[in-house]
Amino acid sequence: MKTGKIASLGDTIRRQRRHLGWTLDHVAGRSGMSKPYLSLVENGQVKHPPIAGKLRALEVALRFRRGELQAFRLLDNTPSEVVGVLRQLLNRRRPARSGNAALAVMLEMVKNG
């Protein structure tokens, strides 16, 4: 489910790949995934988003911060009403530090929405 202003996982991957000037073939080679699968991910056509290990491989291949793509994956599955409540709570006080990199990035993205 889309969450408003926050980009989807596939949009984020495509935007970074294009920013780097890379083809799907290049990213497939760097990440160990197939070109057709990456295309499906970018277009939001996969039934289930990539698992954590594949997301980490994409983070490394595409030079994302650790946990950043996992955060997009989590937000893609978060109802917009929940994201709205999180934004309100985050604007009231600073969240506690988390040892979970994906959660920390997700909270940052929600707050900055």
N, C-alpha and C positions, 0 to 999 in steps of 0.2 A: 504494500500500500504506500503510495506517495505521501510525503509529509509536508507538503507546501513548498516553501522556499529552499529546503534542503535538497540538493541534487540526489538522484538515485545512484546506486552502486555502478551500474553500467554507464551512465552519463559521466560519472567521475573518472572511470577507467578510460573511456574514449577521449575525454578532454585532456587527460594527462598524456596519453599516447600521442595525440596530435600535437600537443605542446612540445613534446620531445622530438617531433618530426619522424616518428617511427611507424612502420607498417604493422599490421596484425601478424605477419610472418615473423618480423623481428621480435615482437613481444612473445610470440609463441616459443621461439627459440630460447629466449632468455628465461622464460617462466616454466618451461617443460610442459606446457599445455598445447592442445591442438588449435590451429587457426579457426576451424569451424566452431569449436566450443567457445573461444574468446569472442567471436562474432555474436554468438547467441547471448553471452553474458552482457556484452555492450548494448545489445538491443533489448535487453530485459525479457528474453524469450526462453530462459532456462526455467524448468519446473522448480528446481531447488537451487538457491545461490551456491556458489562454491564453498567448500568446507574451509575451516580455518587454515589448514596447511596450504591449500591452493591460494587462498587470499594472501597469506604471508609471502608465498613465492611471487605473486603479482606485486605486492608492496616493494619487495626487493628489486624486482625487474623494472618497475616503473618509478622507483625512487620516492615512494611514499613514506611517511613516518610510520613506525611500528604501531599497529592497531588501527590505522586510519581506515582501511578498507573494511575491516571487521565492524567498525562503527557505522559505516554506511550500510552494511548488510543488516545490522541490528535496527537502524533507523528505517530502512525500507519496510521492515515488518512491524513497525510501531504505529498504532493508530494516531492520526493527527491530533485527536483530543488529548492523548497522553503526552505528545510532544508539547502541546500548548501548556499543559499543567507543569511539565518539567521546566519550561522557559520561565513561567511565573515564579516557581520555587527558586530557580537559579538566580533570578534577578533580585530576590530578597536577601540571599546570603551566599557566601562562597561555599561550594561543596567541599567535603572532606577529600583529602588526597586518596586516590585509589591505587592499589597495586596492579590493577587490570588496565593495561594500556588502551584496549579498545573502549572500555567504559570511560576512561578519562578523555579520550578524543571525542567520543560521542557526546559527553556532557558539554565539552567545549563547543562542538558544532551546534548543539541545541541552543545553547546560550547565545551564540553569535548568529544563529539561524539565518 
